[in-house]
Amino acid sequence: MTTLIWCLLIAGLLPIAAKAPVVYFQNRDNGYDNHHPRAQQQRLTGIGARAVAGHYNAYEAFPLFAAAVLLVIATGHVGVVNQWLAVAFVGLRILFHVLYLANWDKSRSLVWFLALLCPVIMIAQTATALSL
């Protein structure tokens, strides 16, 4: 269960970590505009715009994963497979952001899909086990 909790914490922090490249590119855009950071982010292009999109996507990916982990823990279906899926999700989401910044769109999309499968499988596996 500890692995799942650590993965939940790390996944929850990933959107915040994904903000670091955004801040870097905002600083390169005539300094960070703390009065209107979202407007400044909308002006970013290229890798800066991809950093913003990756940052937002990290927030979008978290709820399903959090629900899956909490479901697994609440139902007591903490097994090796679910723990590996949680670790895989975290690793794939980190890789996703790197690929987003590198502009490797097809690889990024594949990694996004594989990361999406992790919580889906965790939930489906738990639902199947509960119905037996």
N, C-alpha and C positions, 0 to 999 in steps of 0.2 A: 504494500500500500504506500510505503514511503516514496517509491519511484513515481507513482501516480501524482502524489502531492507535489513533489519537486517539479515534475513536468508541468503541472497546472500553474505553479508559481512562475516558472520560466516562460511558459506560453503567455501568461498574463503580463509579463514584463517585456515581451518581444515588441509590442507596439511602441513602447517608450524607447527601447533601444533603436528601433527603426526611425525614430525622430532625429537621431544624431546626424545622419547624412543630410537630412532636410535642413537642419540648422547650419551645417557647413555650407551648403549651397545658398542659403539665405544670406549668410555672412559675406559670401562672394558677390552677392547682388547689392552692392552699396551698403553693406552692413545689415544686421538683423533688425527688422522693423517690429519692435515689440508692441507698438500701438496698433498695427494692422497686419499681424503675421499671416493670416489666411489670404488676404489680398496679395501680399508679397508672394506667397506660395503659388497662387494662381498665375503669377507672371513668370515663374520659373519655366525653363524649357529644357529639352534634352534630358540629361542624367538627373538634373534637379527635379524636373517634373516626374520622372520615374521614381525618384526617392519619395516624393510626396505620395504618389499612387501606392507604392509599396507600404508606406507607413499606414495609409488608410486601410489597405487590404489586411494588414496585420490585425487591426481592430475587427474587421469583418469575419476573419477566420476564428477568432477566439470563442465566441459564444457556443458554437456547436461542440467544440472540443471541451469546453468547461462543462457543458451539459453531459457529455459522454463520460468524462472522468467522475463527475459527481454521481451519475447513475450507477456506474460500476462500483464505486465505493459504497453507496447507499444500499445496494442489493447484495453486497458481499461477493461479487464476481470478479475479485481481484486475482487474476491469474497471470501466468507468464506471457501469454499472447497479448492480453490487454496492456500489460506493462511495456512490452516491446512496441506495440502500436502507439502508445503515448510517447515513448522515446523517439520513434520514427517521425511522429508528427512534429515534434520540436526540431529535430534535425532537418526535416524537409522544409519546414517554414523558414529556417535560417538560410538554407540553400536557395529557397524561392527568392528571398530578398536580394541575395548576392546576384542571382541570375537576372533579377529585375534591373538592378543597377547596371549590370554588364550589357543589358539590352539583348539578351539571348531569349527571344520571345517564345520560340517553340519549346525549348527546354524548360523555361519558366512555367509555361502552361501545363506541361507534363508533370512537373514537380508539384504544381498547385493541385492537380487532380489526385495525385498519389497522397498528398497531405489530407485532402478532403476525404479520401477513402478511410483514413485511420479512425476518426471518430464515428463514421458511418458504420464501419465494421464493429467497433466497440459496442455501439448501441444495438446493432442487429444481433450480435453474438449474445449479448445480455438478454435481449428480448426472447431469443430462441431458447436460451437456458432456463428462463423463467417459465416458459410455456410447456416445458417437458414435465 
